[in-house]
Amino acid sequence: MGNNGSDGLIEFYASEALTCPRRIYFRLKGYPERWPENVKVRLNQGVRTHEVLGRILRDRFGFELERHLVLRSRKLGFEIHGRIDAFREFPIEIKGKTSLPKVPYEYHLAQLNVYLRWAEADYGYLYYVKLHEEPMKVIGRLDLSGFPVIKGPNFRAFEIPYDGRLFKETLRHFYSVKKAYERDRPPEGWRSYACRFCPYRYLCYPNGFEL
C-alpha cells in the first residue's frame, strides 16, 4: 500500500491505533524499516502462531481469515485499513507475545475497536498466545470447548465490547499524525520501552539506543 488511499486520502493501519505517533509518521514518509534482529525472531514466531491458530478457527469454527476492511472519512482526510485475523459475526485478533499481559494493551483494544466499528459488532475477542518455536506445543493444549472463550496454559482470551469513546480517541490520534505529516514535522515519540522493538529507532537514536 502507498501512503495515499482513494481520492488522495492518507492511509493509516488499524494496527497503528494509539501507537507511537512518530513511528506512524516515519512510515507515512516512506523511511525504510530496519527491524532489530531479536524482533525478527518474534515476528517469525508470531506469523507461525497466527497460521496455526487461524487454521483451527477456519476449519473448526468457520471463520474467515485475514478479512480486509477500510473505514473512510473524507471529512478528516484519511482512511483506516485493517486485516482482521479471524471474522464471522465478530472479529478475533490474535497477538503472539513473549509474556502474556494480565489485561489487554490499550493499543490492542484500539485496534480491535476499529474492527468492531467496521463490523458493527457489539463485542470481539483478543487472544494472547505465548510465542514458541513450535506453536502447536502451546495451541495443542488449549481447551476449545467453551469457544469463543478459549482456556489453557500460556494463553489468555478477553471478550471486549465496542467503545465509542475509544474510537473517537483513535480518530483524534490519527488526525494529529496527519497534521504533523502535512506540516512535514515529526511529532513527539513515546521514548519508552516500545522503542526497543521499533523498526525506526535508528532515526530517533542515530547514535545507538539505550533505555
C-alpha positions in Angstrom: 0.0 0.0 0.0 1.1 3.5 -0.6 0.7 6.5 1.8 -2.4 7.7 0.0 -5.6 5.7 -0.4 -8.6 6.5 -2.6 -9.1 10.2 -3.6 -5.7 11.1 -2.1 -6.8 10.3 1.5 -3.9 9.4 3.8 -3.8 5.7 4.7 -3.5 4.6 8.3 -3.5 1.0 9.5 -5.8 -0.3 12.3 -2.7 -1.9 13.9 -1.3 1.7 14.3 -4.3 2.8 16.5 -2.9 4.6 19.6 0.7 3.6 18.8 3.7 5.9 18.8 2.8 8.9 16.5 6.4 9.3 15.5 6.6 5.7 14.2 3.4 6.2 12.1 4.9 9.5 10.8 8.1 7.8 9.6 6.1 5.0 7.9 4.0 7.6 6.1 7.1 9.4 5.0 8.4 6.2 3.4 11.5 5.6 5.6 12.8 2.1 5.3 12.1 -0.3 8.2 15.1 -1.7 10.0 13.9 -4.4 12.3 16.2 -5.3 15.2 17.4 -8.9 14.9 15.7 -10.0 18.2 12.4 -8.6 16.9 12.7 -10.6 13.6 12.7 -13.8 15.5 9.5 -12.8 17.4 7.8 -11.7 14.1 8.5 -15.1 12.5 7.2 -16.9 15.6 4.1 -14.6 15.5 3.4 -15.4 11.9 3.5 -19.2 12.6 1.3 -18.8 15.7 -1.3 -16.9 13.6 -1.2 -19.6 10.9 -1.7 -22.5 13.3 -4.5 -20.9 15.4 -6.0 -19.4 12.3 -6.4 -22.8 10.6 -8.3 -24.1 13.7 -10.6 -21.0 13.7 -11.3 -21.5 10.0 -11.6 -25.3 9.8 -13.4 -25.9 13.1 -15.5 -22.8 13.6 -16.0 -21.4 10.1 -14.2 -18.1 10.5 -12.8 -16.1 7.5 -9.1 -15.3 7.9 -7.4 -12.0 7.0 -10.6 -10.1 6.2 -9.6 -6.8 4.7 -11.5 -3.6 5.7 -11.5 0.1 5.0 -13.0 2.8 7.1 -13.0 6.1 5.2 -13.5 9.7 6.4 -13.4 12.4 3.7 -14.1 15.0 6.3 -11.0 14.1 8.3 -9.0 13.4 5.1 -7.8 9.8 5.9 -8.9 6.2 5.8 -8.1 3.3 8.1 -7.1 -0.1 6.6 -7.2 -3.3 8.5 -6.9 -7.0 8.2 -8.9 -8.9 10.8 -7.2 -12.1 11.9 -10.5 -14.1 12.0 -14.0 -12.9 11.4 -17.5 -14.3 11.4 -20.2 -12.4 13.2 -17.5 -10.8 15.4 -13.7 -10.2 15.0 -10.9 -12.1 16.7 -7.5 -10.6 17.0 -4.5 -12.9 17.8 -1.4 -11.5 19.5 1.7 -13.6 20.0 3.7 -12.4 23.0 6.8 -13.5 24.8 5.0 -12.8 28.1 1.2 -12.6 28.5 -0.4 -9.4 29.9 -2.8 -9.5 32.8 -5.1 -7.0 31.0 -5.1 -6.1 27.3 -2.8 -3.4 26.0 -4.6 -0.1 25.2 -3.4 0.0 21.6 -4.6 -3.6 21.0 -8.0 -2.6 22.4 -8.0 0.4 20.0 -7.1 -1.9 17.0 -9.9 -4.4 17.8 -12.2 -1.5 18.4 -11.7 -0.3 14.8 -12.7 -3.8 13.6 -15.8 -3.7 15.9 -16.8 -0.3 14.4 -16.4 -1.6 10.9 -18.3 -4.9 11.6 -21.0 -3.1 13.6 -20.4 -5.8 16.2 -21.1 -5.3 19.9 -18.0 -7.3 21.1 -15.0 -9.2 19.8 -12.1 -11.1 21.3 -8.4 -10.6 21.9 -6.3 -13.8 22.1 -2.9 -13.5 23.6 -0.7 -16.6 22.9 2.8 -17.3 24.3 5.3 -17.4 21.4 7.0 -20.7 20.8 9.3 -22.1 18.2 6.7 -24.8 17.6 3.3 -23.0 18.2 1.3 -26.3 18.2 3.0 -27.1 21.5 1.0 -24.2 23.0 -2.1 -24.3 20.8 -2.4 -28.1 21.0 -3.0 -27.9 24.8 -5.9 -25.4 24.6 -9.4 -26.1 25.7 -11.7 -25.1 22.9 -15.0 -26.5 24.4 -16.1 -23.0 25.6 -15.3 -21.2 22.3 -15.0 -18.3 21.7 -13.7 -18.2 25.3 -10.6 -20.4 25.0 -8.6 -21.5 28.0 -5.3 -23.2 28.6 -1.7 -22.6 29.8 0.2 -19.8 28.0 -3.0 -18.4 26.6 -5.4 -15.5 27.6 -8.7 -14.6 26.0 -10.5 -11.3 26.6 -14.0 -10.5 25.5 -14.0 -6.8 24.5 -17.1 -4.6 24.0 -17.3 -1.9 21.4 -16.2 1.5 22.9 -17.4 4.6 21.1 -15.2 6.9 23.3 -12.1 4.9 22.3 -13.0 5.1 18.6 -13.1 8.9 18.8 -9.8 8.9 20.6 -8.3 6.8 17.9 -9.6 9.2 15.2 -8.1 12.2 17.1 -4.8 10.3 17.3 -4.6 9.6 13.6 -5.8 13.2 12.8 -2.9 14.7 14.9 -0.4 12.5 13.0 -2.0 13.6 9.7 -1.4 17.3 10.6 2.2 16.5 11.5 2.7 14.8 8.2 1.2 17.7 6.3 3.5 20.1 8.2 6.5 17.9 7.5 7.5 17.9 11.2 7.7 14.7 13.1 5.6 14.5 16.2 7.0 13.7 19.6 7.7 10.0 20.1 6.9 7.8 23.0 10.6 7.3 24.0 9.6 4.3 26.0 10.4 0.6 26.3 8.5 0.1 23.0 11.4 1.9 21.2 13.4 -1.3 21.7 11.1 -3.1 19.1 10.6 -0.3 16.6 11.9 -0.5 13.0 12.5 3.2 13.0 14.5 3.5 16.2 17.6 4.3 14.1 16.0 7.6 13.2 15.2 8.6 16.8 18.5 7.2 18.2 21.1 7.7 15.5 24.0 7.3 18.0 22.7 4.0 19.4 19.9 3.0 21.6 19.9 2.6 25.4 17.0 2.7 27.8 
